[in-house]
Amino acid sequence: MKIVYFGTPEIAASQLEAILAAGYDVPAVVTTPDRPAGRGKQMHASEVKECALRHGLPVLQPEKLKDEAFVEQLRSYNADLFVVVAFRMLPEVIWSMPPKGTINLHASLLPQYRGAAPINHAIINGETETGLTTFILDKEIDTGAMIMQEKIAIGEKMNAGELHDALMHLGNDVIVKTIKMIEEGRVEAKSQSMVIEKENLTLKPAPKIFKEDCYIDWNKSGKEIYNFVRGLSPYPAAHAKIQNPEGEILDLKIFETELALKSSENDAKFALKTDQKTFLEVVLDDSCIKIIEIQQAGKKAMPIAEFLRGTRVSEDWKLFF
């Protein structure tokens, strides 16, 4: 089979490697245009482009997916199948083109966690299990008929980065198995709407996460805050603000926390507890959140003890929210 591959980030590059290793013919790869990135604003190619170039594959980088020249170029490859992993929404003129259809690999057990950030939202919601789903693309995002699913456990301390890596490796096997099923005509796709109706599911969405969504809501329970931090770690990272007695506010990224018992029932809610050397914790109604790894703007991420050596936080400081 001839397969045109669509993707952008590292997880998509890993699946492209797996498809090529399985011996499939990939006449072209489609990815996003190079973008300026980093402090120097140097042009940066996607991980999928870098992978394609290593293998000598033609790379298409359209600004507009409905561009007529791009659409005609895709047609010229006479591909049997399009495979999409972590890419933009495709217009119908593209996903309906190949005779064997267009398939997508999604990082959740659909129909749950449709959307741009399924890995983050699964951990934020305290799930103990997630997985991967391959499905046939149609007009609505992440709603097509499902081909294959594989489950994976979410460890109690696992963060979004660790889950991403685990799913990336699992995805190599899943995408190749799915393509082989299509090649051999063994696909019995399952309707998501039928699954929702049969199991009477209440759907949990996974929308894109913006910076304003990353601030910790300290009114939530300790367990919810703990899950929120690991669900956003290492990227985009949970944020919190603290204020010193002079009114200066620090906007901090928090990458790791621990959930602990309150040392005293007399501690005021939202108080900052610290020995100014080794620990910093936030008092909640039901527990304490101990901050383990933190980053101040313009500095690197560091253990809390290193942060406290450079920033003399005391119990006169307070949360700002």
C-alpha positions as CSV (number, residue, x, y, z in Angstrom):
1,M,0.0,0.0,0.0
2,K,1.0,3.6,-0.7
3,I,0.5,5.8,2.4
4,V,0.7,9.6,2.6
5,Y,1.5,10.5,6.2
6,F,0.3,13.7,8.1
7,G,1.8,14.7,11.4
8,T,3.8,17.3,13.3
9,P,5.2,16.5,16.8
10,E,7.5,13.9,18.3
11,I,4.8,11.3,18.9
12,A,3.8,11.5,15.2
13,A,7.5,11.2,14.1
14,S,7.7,8.0,16.2
15,Q,4.7,6.5,14.3
16,L,6.2,7.5,11.0
17,E,9.4,5.6,11.8
18,A,7.3,2.5,12.7
19,I,5.4,2.6,9.4
20,L,8.6,2.9,7.4
21,A,10.2,0.1,9.5
22,A,7.2,-2.1,8.6
23,G,8.1,-1.7,4.9
24,Y,5.2,0.5,3.7
25,D,5.7,2.9,0.8
26,V,5.4,6.5,1.9
27,P,5.6,8.7,-1.2
28,A,5.1,11.9,0.8
29,V,4.8,13.4,4.2
30,V,2.6,16.4,5.1
31,T,3.5,18.6,8.1
32,T,3.2,22.2,9.3
33,P,5.3,25.0,7.8
34,D,8.6,25.8,9.6
35,R,8.0,28.3,12.4
36,P,10.3,30.7,14.4
37,A,11.0,29.3,17.9
38,G,13.1,29.9,20.9
39,R,14.7,33.1,22.1
40,G,16.6,33.6,18.8
41,K,13.4,33.1,16.8
42,Q,15.3,30.7,14.5
43,M,13.1,28.8,12.0
44,H,12.3,25.4,13.4
45,A,11.1,22.3,11.5
46,S,8.6,19.9,13.0
47,E,9.9,16.5,14.3
48,V,7.9,14.8,11.5
49,K,9.7,16.9,8.8
50,E,13.1,16.0,10.4
51,C,12.2,12.3,10.4
52,A,11.0,12.5,6.8
53,L,14.2,14.2,5.6
54,R,16.3,11.6,7.4
55,H,14.6,9.0,5.2
56,G,14.8,11.1,2.0
57,L,11.0,11.5,1.8
58,P,9.3,14.4,0.0
59,V,7.8,16.9,2.5
60,L,4.8,19.0,1.9
61,Q,4.2,22.0,4.1
62,P,1.0,23.8,3.0
63,E,-0.2,27.0,4.7
64,K,-3.7,26.3,3.6
65,L,-4.9,22.7,3.3
66,K,-7.6,23.6,0.6
67,D,-5.0,25.2,-1.7
68,E,-5.7,23.7,-5.1
69,A,-2.0,23.1,-6.0
70,F,-1.6,21.2,-2.7
71,V,-4.7,19.1,-3.3
72,E,-3.7,18.2,-6.8
73,Q,-0.2,17.3,-5.6
74,L,-1.7,14.9,-3.1
75,R,-3.9,13.3,-5.8
76,S,-0.8,12.7,-8.0
77,Y,0.6,10.3,-5.5
78,N,-2.4,7.9,-6.0
79,A,-2.1,6.8,-2.3
80,D,-4.3,4.0,-1.0
81,L,-4.5,5.4,2.5
82,F,-3.8,8.6,4.4
83,V,-2.6,8.3,8.0
84,V,-2.9,11.2,10.4
85,V,-1.2,11.6,13.8
86,A,-1.3,14.8,15.8
87,F,-2.1,17.1,12.9
88,R,-4.6,19.8,11.9
89,M,-8.2,19.1,11.1
90,L,-8.4,18.0,7.4
91,P,-11.0,19.3,5.0
92,E,-13.3,16.7,3.3
93,V,-11.6,17.2,-0.1
94,I,-8.5,15.6,1.5
95,W,-9.7,12.9,3.9
96,S,-12.2,11.5,1.4
97,M,-9.5,11.2,-1.3
98,P,-7.8,7.8,-0.8
99,P,-9.8,4.7,-1.7
100,K,-9.1,3.0,1.6
101,G,-9.9,6.2,3.5
102,T,-8.0,8.3,6.1
103,I,-7.3,7.0,9.6
104,N,-6.2,8.9,12.7
105,L,-4.4,7.8,15.9
106,H,-5.9,9.5,19.0
107,A,-4.3,9.4,22.5
108,S,-7.4,8.4,24.4
109,L,-10.0,5.6,24.6
110,L,-12.6,7.2,22.4
111,P,-15.3,8.3,22.6
112,Q,-13.8,9.8,25.8
113,Y,-11.4,12.7,25.7
114,R,-12.1,14.0,22.2
115,G,-10.0,17.1,21.6
116,A,-6.5,18.5,21.4
117,A,-5.2,17.6,24.9
118,P,-6.4,14.1,25.9
119,I,-3.3,13.1,27.8
120,N,-3.4,16.2,30.0
121,H,-7.1,16.0,30.7
122,A,-7.0,12.2,31.6
123,I,-4.5,12.8,34.3
124,I,-6.1,16.1,35.5
125,N,-9.4,14.1,36.0
126,G,-7.6,11.4,38.0
127,E,-8.1,8.6,35.5
128,T,-6.2,5.4,36.3
129,E,-6.4,4.1,32.7
130,T,-6.3,5.5,29.2
131,G,-5.0,4.3,25.8
132,L,-5.0,4.8,22.1
133,T,-7.7,4.6,19.4
134,T,-7.4,4.4,15.7
135,F,-10.4,5.5,13.8
136,I,-11.7,6.5,10.4
137,L,-11.7,10.3,9.8
138,D,-15.1,11.9,9.1
139,K,-16.6,15.4,9.2
140,E,-16.5,16.0,13.0
141,I,-13.3,16.0,15.1
142,D,-12.5,12.7,16.7
143,T,-15.9,11.1,16.1
144,G,-15.2,8.6,13.3
145,A,-15.8,4.8,13.5
146,M,-13.2,3.1,15.7
147,I,-10.9,0.4,14.3
148,M,-8.6,-0.6,17.2
149,Q,-8.0,0.3,20.8
150,E,-5.2,-0.5,23.2
151,K,-5.3,0.4,26.9
152,I,-2.5,1.6,29.3
153,A,-2.5,2.1,33.0
154,I,-1.8,5.6,34.4
155,G,0.4,5.4,37.5
156,E,-0.5,7.4,40.5
157,K,2.6,9.5,40.2
158,M,2.8,9.5,36.4
159,N,2.9,13.0,34.8
160,A,1.7,14.0,31.3
161,G,5.2,13.8,29.8
162,E,5.7,10.2,31.1
163,L,2.3,9.2,29.8
164,H,3.0,10.8,26.5
165,D,6.2,8.7,26.1
166,A,4.5,5.5,27.1
167,L,1.7,6.1,24.6
168,M,4.2,7.1,21.9
169,H,5.9,3.7,22.2
170,L,2.5,1.8,22.3
171,G,1.4,3.8,19.3
172,N,4.2,2.4,17.1
173,D,2.6,-1.1,17.4
174,V,-1.0,0.1,17.2
175,I,-0.6,2.1,14.0
176,V,1.2,-0.7,12.1
177,K,-1.4,-3.3,13.3
178,T,-4.2,-1.0,12.1
179,I,-2.7,-0.5,8.7
180,K,-2.2,-4.2,8.3
181,M,-5.9,-4.8,9.2
182,I,-6.9,-2.3,6.5
183,E,-4.5,-3.9,4.0
184,E,-5.9,-7.4,4.6
185,G,-9.5,-6.2,4.7
186,R,-10.1,-7.2,8.3
187,V,-11.5,-3.9,9.6
188,E,-14.9,-4.0,11.5
189,A,-15.2,-0.4,12.5
190,K,-17.3,0.4,15.5
191,S,-19.6,3.5,15.6
192,Q,-18.7,5.8,18.5
193,S,-22.4,7.0,18.8
194,M,-23.5,3.4,19.2
195,V,-20.9,2.9,22.0
196,I,-22.1,6.1,23.7
197,E,-25.7,4.9,23.6
198,K,-25.1,1.3,24.6
199,E,-22.9,2.2,27.6
200,N,-24.9,5.4,28.4
201,L,-21.6,7.4,28.6
202,T,-21.2,10.9,29.8
203,L,-18.5,12.3,27.7
204,K,-15.4,14.0,29.1
205,P,-13.9,16.5,26.7
206,A,-10.2,17.3,26.1
207,P,-10.1,20.8,24.7
208,K,-6.9,22.7,24.0
209,I,-5.2,24.1,27.1
210,F,-4.3,27.8,27.2
211,K,-2.0,29.6,29.7
212,E,-5.0,31.1,31.5
213,D,-6.2,27.5,32.1
214,C,-3.0,26.6,33.8
215,Y,-3.4,28.5,37.1
216,I,-4.0,26.3,40.1
217,D,-7.4,26.7,41.7
218,W,-6.4,26.5,45.4
219,N,-10.1,26.1,46.4
220,K,-10.0,22.6,45.1
221,S,-9.1,19.5,47.1
222,G,-5.5,18.5,47.6
223,K,-6.0,15.4,45.4
224,E,-7.5,17.6,42.6
225,I,-4.6,20.0,42.7
226,Y,-2.0,17.2,42.8
227,N,-3.6,15.7,39.7
228,F,-3.8,19.1,38.0
229,V,0.0,19.7,38.5
230,R,1.0,16.3,37.1
231,G,-1.5,16.6,34.3
232,L,0.3,19.7,33.1
233,S,3.9,18.6,33.7
234,P,6.3,19.2,32.1
235,Y,4.3,21.2,29.5
236,P,2.5,23.6,29.6
237,A,3.0,23.4,33.4
238,A,0.8,24.5,36.3
239,H,1.2,28.1,37.4
240,A,0.8,29.7,40.8
241,K,1.4,33.3,42.1
242,I,2.9,34.2,45.5
243,Q,3.3,37.7,46.9
244,N,5.9,39.0,49.4
245,P,5.1,41.5,52.2
246,E,6.3,44.4,49.9
247,G,3.6,43.5,47.3
248,E,6.0,41.9,44.7
249,I,4.3,39.0,42.9
250,L,6.2,36.0,41.6
251,D,4.5,33.9,38.8
252,L,5.8,30.4,39.2
253,K,5.6,27.2,37.2
254,I,5.1,24.1,39.4
255,F,6.2,20.8,37.9
256,E,5.9,18.4,40.8
257,T,4.1,18.3,44.1
258,E,3.3,15.8,46.9
259,L,0.1,15.4,48.8
260,A,0.6,15.5,52.5
261,L,-1.3,15.7,55.8
262,K,-1.7,19.0,57.5
263,S,0.9,19.4,60.3
264,S,-1.6,21.2,62.5
265,E,-5.3,21.7,62.4
266,N,-4.6,25.3,63.5
267,D,-2.9,26.2,60.2
268,A,-4.9,28.7,58.3
269,K,-6.2,27.7,54.9
270,F,-4.0,29.0,52.0
271,A,-1.1,29.7,54.4
272,L,2.5,29.1,53.1
273,K,4.5,26.9,55.4
274,T,8.3,26.8,55.0
275,D,11.5,26.4,56.9
276,Q,13.1,28.7,54.3
277,K,15.6,26.0,53.5
278,T,14.1,22.6,52.5
279,F,10.3,22.8,52.0
280,L,7.5,24.9,50.9
281,E,3.9,23.8,51.2
282,V,0.4,25.3,50.8
283,V,-2.2,24.6,53.5
284,L,-5.6,23.5,52.2
285,D,-8.8,22.5,53.9
286,D,-8.2,18.7,53.8
287,S,-4.4,18.5,53.3
288,C,-1.2,20.2,52.3
289,I,0.4,20.5,48.9
290,K,4.2,20.2,49.1
291,I,6.0,21.8,46.2
292,I,8.9,19.6,45.0
293,E,10.0,21.2,41.7
294,I,9.5,24.8,40.6
295,Q,10.6,27.4,38.1
296,Q,10.7,31.2,38.4
297,A,10.4,33.3,35.2
298,G,13.8,33.7,33.5
299,K,15.4,30.8,35.5
300,K,15.6,27.0,35.1
301,A,13.4,24.5,36.8
302,M,14.9,23.5,40.1
303,P,14.2,21.5,43.3
304,I,12.4,23.5,46.0
305,A,15.5,23.6,48.3
306,E,17.5,25.3,45.5
307,F,14.7,27.8,44.8
308,L,14.6,28.7,48.5
309,R,18.3,29.4,48.6
310,G,17.8,32.1,46.0
311,T,14.4,33.4,46.9
312,R,13.9,33.9,50.7
313,V,10.3,32.9,51.0
314,S,8.9,33.2,54.5
315,E,5.6,32.5,56.1
316,D,4.8,36.2,55.7
317,W,4.4,35.6,52.0
318,K,1.0,34.6,50.7
319,L,-0.8,33.0,47.7
320,F,-2.0,35.5,45.2
321,F,-5.1,34.4,43.3
